Amino acid sequence: MYLIEYAPGVAAPPHHHPAAGVGYVVSGSFESAFEGGETSEVREGQSFRDLPNVPHVMFKNTSATKPLKFVISYVVRKGAPVLVVP
């Protein structure tokens, strides 16, 4: 389980997750899109999931002034990555 914080306006590079993830937004909000899917916005108090082995083409903090904080859990073998940036 990870507690992750993104500064205002920060975006992740394109990546994928080798395992499914389940998360919860503690504060802030983000926009996210997986390859072939629609963009969604997830806000404080909402849960979300990361798809396994599908390119995560967009993930960004939607606020230019507030940090984003979320927790997420992945089940992987010890030492295996939870995020792969090509």
Secondary structure, DSSP 8 states (H G I E B T S, - for coil): -EEEEE-TT-B--SBBBSS-EEEEEEESEEEEEETTS--EEEETT-EEEE-BTS-EEEEEE--SSS-EEEEEEE---TT--S-B--
